[in-house]
């Protein structure tokens, strides 16, 4: 393969397989004889994503416009969707679906993104990831009706606890963003109860705490610590009435 990594070769093969034919559906190139995409790993999909972003950057640098009918995101999204369709219940398939929708959203190809979203079944594992892309579009457009309507439908229809929780998390974020903190808290609690012991429940628990204790206008939580050059601990309360700058950092 002339020394190129296997993942890059697979990325190119998947993309070429979709673009090999001139046949189109709704403006998206597909193979005339649909062939199963080769087995792909998460690493392969991530490489496809990196290649797609590089190609799209070249397109925009050359003057390509968002929302254009010739936008490179259309081609890459079609290639990624073949990976999803080949293994819809795999982690690689879920990641491919997320990347495809996210590329379309960031290219402002809203209708195409919605078409992909609507094609996902309520129990498709991709929803755990895709819910965030639906929220990303809502924030970009400053319009949340589609996100709330779609994710409310999915939360009601799915039989998969983590999907229900992921959908509710985004609905809760919308309420929080719109300033309805009681509604946000209620939905976050529903998300936590929907899938106990999962990362989604843990995230919901953190968001409930944030709304209750870290929302704008609330008193800062009690913070104490021992400075490096002091014998006694200091508290945030001891600085009441004085300007305070807190810098949070961590190392791994």
Secondary structure, 3 states (H helix, E strand, C coil): CCCCCHHHHHHHHHHHHHHCCCCEECCEECCCCCCCCCCCCHHHHHHHHHHHHHHHHHHHHCCCCCCCCCCHHHHHHHHHHHHHHHCCCCHHHHHHHHHHHHHHHHCCCHHHHHHHHHHCCCCCCCHHHHHHHHHHHHHHHCCCHHHHHHHHHHHHHCCCHHHHHHHHHHHHHHHHHCCCHHHHHHHHHHHHHHCCCCHHHHHHHHHHHHHHHCCCCCCCCCCEEECCCCCCEEEHHHHCCCCCCCCCCCCC
